[in-house]
Amino acid sequence: MSSIVKAVLAWIKSLFFSTELEITIIGLQNSGKTSLVNVIMSGQFSDAMVPTVGFNMRKYTKGSVTIKLWGR
């Protein structure tokens, strides 16, 4: 019974409280900023990366928490 109450309270919290986090990653050229963003967001690493032109933004949502990672 308590698990049902906890689930309902978590659902109510998710309706009224959401958390958004924006992280900007800056560094020298060829320092692995885009690789870091890809590993954090998807858990995948690729050796065949092309240089980033402009900005690289990845958005990840889990429950009521949203994380935006910006790379340059």
C-alpha positions in Angstrom: 0.0 0.0 0.0 2.8 2.4 0.8 4.3 1.9 -2.6 1.1 3.1 -4.2 1.2 6.2 -2.1 4.8 6.8 -3.0 4.0 6.4 -6.6 1.1 8.9 -6.4 3.2 11.4 -4.6 6.0 11.1 -7.1 3.5 11.6 -9.9 2.1 14.7 -8.2 5.6 16.1 -7.7 6.4 15.5 -11.4 3.4 17.6 -12.4 4.5 20.6 -10.4 8.2 20.4 -10.1 10.5 19.9 -13.0 14.3 20.4 -13.1 16.3 21.6 -16.1 20.0 21.7 -16.2 22.2 23.3 -18.9 25.9 22.5 -19.1 28.3 24.2 -21.4 31.5 22.5 -22.3 34.3 24.6 -23.7 37.9 23.8 -24.5 40.7 23.8 -27.1 40.3 22.3 -30.6 40.5 18.5 -30.8 40.2 18.2 -27.0 37.3 15.7 -27.1 34.3 18.0 -26.1 31.9 16.3 -28.6 33.1 12.9 -27.6 32.5 13.7 -24.0 28.9 14.9 -24.8 28.2 11.7 -26.8 29.6 9.4 -24.0 27.6 11.2 -21.3 24.3 11.2 -23.3 24.4 7.9 -25.1 27.2 5.9 -23.6 28.8 5.4 -27.0 32.2 6.4 -28.1 33.3 6.7 -31.8 36.8 7.2 -33.2 35.4 8.5 -36.4 34.4 12.0 -35.2 34.3 15.0 -37.6 35.2 18.4 -36.2 32.2 20.3 -34.8 31.1 23.4 -36.9 29.1 25.8 -34.7 27.5 24.3 -31.6 26.7 20.8 -30.6 23.6 20.5 -28.3 22.2 17.3 -26.9 19.1 17.1 -24.8 18.3 14.2 -22.4 15.2 13.8 -20.4 14.7 11.3 -17.6 11.5 11.6 -15.6 11.1 15.3 -14.7 14.8 16.1 -15.1 16.1 17.6 -18.4 19.8 17.9 -19.1 21.1 20.0 -22.0 24.7 19.7 -22.9 26.2 22.4 -25.1 29.6 21.9 -26.8 31.6 24.3 -29.0 
